[in-house]
Amino acid sequence: MTLRNLQIFVAVADCLNMTMAAKKLYISQPSVSMAVSEIEKEYGVALFERISGKLKLTPMGKTLRAYAQNVLELIEKMESLTREESTACIKIGVTVTIGSTIMGPIIAKMKESMPKVDYHVTVANTRIIEKMLMNSEVDIAFVEGQVSNPNLEVYEVLSDELIAISGPQYCCCGKDSVTLKEISKEPLILREPESGTRAFFEEAMQKAGLDYTVRWTSYSYGAIIQAVKNNLGVGIISRKLVEKHLEDGSLCGCRIKDANLSRSFRLVYVENKYITDMMLKFSEIVGNLAAIEMSK
């Protein structure tokens, strides 16, 4: 049995609802169901029974709940003692779009909630962040790219959309939307090949069977925006990154109407990892931000 499974079991025992437990821990409901099932299979016992559509702890479930709570409380005490001896630190990996837009407010909220905690943030593309998670170089990540490693737990929290941007000489000017075919005729300004943003866009172009020319490749969104402003081509970028430029008219931007380029920002951590208070607080702040964004 893993500590992570114990955390999940206690959350379900507290909520008596798997959906509520999943939201509390910022994981998917199938992950909650799987964790409970793994404990039951390992020990050959039933922990919950369903009566009139509601969960209820079995006698064995009540016993395990008491032991599990003691174990988790001991771990929390151990962490508290460790924090007293050294400065607590959370290591966070984020992708470039997130690091350039919403990470600042998130860390500001973290500092308000946990002023004695230090924060180390690494900004890189999704593939690099995945490797850092598996090597314990970061504790938790917030990314917009697709996560491929099966040993990572992924929780979708915030929506985003890729749009096309250009100066007045190119296809976005004066339009609400463009097609992939129109974009394919323009010189493109894109992120580096390892970027989740670029991979997402190129997959749409490949499905449409379209050839295209990349004029600029950059790790920096700032460089992409400046190149577009200087009429060097059409950029593909997160709407969140260019909202101010679109509002002040310094860039033209439009949706790509024949491709679904909506995507999700995702919290990611190693499967079965013990979730610290710092990680839970970070997840909570990210979840609250998502709720605010989705209510706009």
N, C-alpha and C positions, 0 to 999 in steps of 0.2 A: 504494500500500500504506500502511495506517495503522500507527502505533505499537501500537495496540491489537491489530491482527491479528498483528503480530510477537510480542507478548507471548503471545498464544494459541498461535501456532505453536510457540514455544519450550517452552511448558508441555506441549503434546502430544508434542513430540519428547523431552522429559524422561521423561514418564510412559508413552509409547507406548500410551496408552489415553485415549480422548476423555472418557469418564465421569469418570475420575480427574482429568484436566486441568480439566474443568468445576467439580468440587468444589474444586480447588486455587484457582481464580480466582473462585469464587462467582458463576458464571454458568450458564446453562442449556446442556445438551449440544447442542441445535440451534444455539446461537450459536457454539459451538466448531466444529462441522461447517461452518457457513456461512463462518467466518473462513478456515479452511483452504481451502475451495473457492474463495473469492474470490482468494486468492493464486495458486492453481493456474490459475485462469481468466485472471488478469491476465498471467501470464508464460507460459502455455501449457505448463506442466510438471506432472509428478506428484511430489508430495513424500513420499507414503507408499504402500506396497503392503501388502496384507493376505495373510499367509501362515499357513495353519492357524488362521484366526480371530484372528490377532494382527497388530498394526501393526508395520511395519518401515520405517525411513527409506530412501528411494531415494538413489542417489548425489547427485542434485541436492538432495534434502532434507538430506543431511549437509552439503553446501556452504552452503546457505542457513542451516542451524542455526548454523554457525560465525559467519557474517556477522551474523545477527540477534542472537546473544549479544553480539557486540562492540558493536553499536549500543545495545542495552539497558544494557550496562555503562557506556558513555560517558554515557548519559543519567543513570544513577544517580550517576556521579561529578559530573556537572554539578549535580544536585540536592544532593549532599553539600556541594559548594563553596558553593552558595547558602545552605544552612542555616547554614554557619559564619559567613556575613556577616549573616544576619538570622534572627530566631526563626521556626522552622517552625510552621505553623498548619494545622489541618484544620478546614474549615467543614462542619458537619453539619446537615442539616434533618430534623426529626422531627415526627410528628403528635402530637396532644395525648395520646392514650392511651399511646403509647410514652414521651413526655416525662414523663408522670405516674407511670409504673410502673418501667420497667427501664432508662431512660437513665442514671440516676445510677450504678448498678453498672457499666455499660459504660464510662463515662468514668473511673471509679475504676480499672478494669482497664487502660485505655489509659494512664493516668498511671503505673501501675506499670511497664508495658512500654516506654513512650517518655516518660520524665520531662521531657525538654527541649522537648517539643512542646506548643504552646498549642492550645486547643480553643474553637471558637465554635459554640454550638448555637442554632439557631432552631426554635422550636416554633410550628407553624401547621397549617392543614388541608392535605389532600393537593393540592388545586388550586394553592394558593399555593406549596407546596414544589416542584411540577412547574415552575412559572414560574421559581423561583429557581435550579433546576438548569440550565434552558436559558439563563439569563442569567449563569451562572457565579458566582452569589452564594453557592451552597453547592457543595461538591465531591461529596458523597454524601448519600443520604437513607435514612431508615428509616421506612416508612409502613405504615398498615394499610388505607388506602383503595385503590380501584381506580385504576391508573395508565393514562391514556388517550393520552398523547403517544407516537407511534410511534418517536420518536427517543431514547427512554429505554430502557435495559436494565434488566430487572426479574428479581430472584432471590428466590424464596419461601424463608423461613428458619424461621418460627415460626407456630404455629397459635393461634387465639383464637376466642372465641365471644361473640356478643351475647346477653344475657339480659334478662329483665324484672325490675325491682325496684320494691318498693312498701312503704308502711307498712301497719299492721294493718287499715286501712279498705278496702283495695283488693284486687285479684284475686290477687296473689301470696302473700298470707298463708296459711300452712299447706299450701301445695301444692308438689309437685315440678315441675309443669309447667302451662302454660296454653296456650290456643289463640290464634291471631291474632284470631279473632272476639271472644273474651273481652277481649283488650287493646283492641280497637277501641271498646268501650263505655266505656272509662275515659278521663279527661282525661290527655293525654300530656305528658311533659317530655322534650324532645329537644334535640340539638345544633343548631347553625345550619344553614340549608339547604345551604351549600357543603360541609358535613362529609361525609367518606366514610362514617362510621358512620350518619349519618341517611339518606344516599342508599341504603345497603345495606338498612336496615330498611324504608324507604318503598317500595323496589322489591318487597319481599316482600308488603307490604300491597296494592300495586297489582295484583300477580299474583293475589292472593286476591279482588280486586274489593271491597275493604272501605273504607268511609269512616271517618275518625277525626278527633278534635279535638285540636289541639296547644294546651295551656294555657301552657306555658313554652318559650321558646327561649333557649339559652345557649351561649356559647363555652367556658364553664368546666364541667368535670365536677364540681368541688367544689360549684358552685352547684346543679347537678342533684341531687347526692346530698343536699344540705341541704333542697332543696324536697321531695324524696321523703320524707325523714325527718320533715318537717312535714306529711305527709299531704296534699300538694297534687296528687298524681297518680301515674302510673306512669312510670318512666323506662326507657329502653332504653340499655344500657351494656355495656362490655366486662367480662367476668367478672373479668379480672385487676385491674381498678380497684376492685372492691368485695369482694374475697375476705375482707379483715379485717373489714369491716362485716357480712358474712354469718356469719362465725365468731363474732363477739361478739353476734349477735342484734339489732343496731341497725337492720338492714334485712331485709326478706323478699326472697328472690330465687328465680327458677325459670326453667327452660328454656322455650322456645317450641316446642312439640312438632310443630306442623304446618308448620314452615318451617326450612329449612337456613340458619341464621345463623352457621355456622362460616366463618371467613375466615383469611387469612394475613397475617402481618407480612412486609414485603418490603424488601430492599435495592434501591436504585435509583440509577443514575448515567447520565450521558449516553453514548449509544452511541459507540463508537470513542474514548472518552476514555482518555488514558494513565493507568493506575492506579498511584498512588504507593505507597511503602511504608506511609505512614500510612493510606491507604485500605484496603490489604490487611490491615493489622493490625486496623483497625476491623471489617472484614468477618469476620476470623478470630474475634474476640471475640464478635461477634454470632452466628456459626455455632456456637461452643462453648456459648453460652447456650441456643441452640435445642436442642442435643443434650441438655443437662441437663434442660430443661423437658419434652422429649418422653419422657425416661426415667422421669419421675415417675409 
